[in-house]
């Protein structure tokens, strides 16, 4: 696979719409590519793609934390009506 095609794939990838499984697949793919690459400038470019994918994982983790931490509306109502003992 030529470097031009790899660049095109990652430059046109909408990272923010990837789910966790897709991010891991792209990271595995980049790991294989970087392991075979000898040119430092290309390795640096591939690591920049890796950073954007890992940033997406952080965003997914934050979304998960926010989902778990946010009480549902029924829990809010229950807490309001419960007397404090």
Helices and strands as residue ranges (DSSP letters): H 3-11, G 15-17, H 20-36, H 40-69, H 73-81
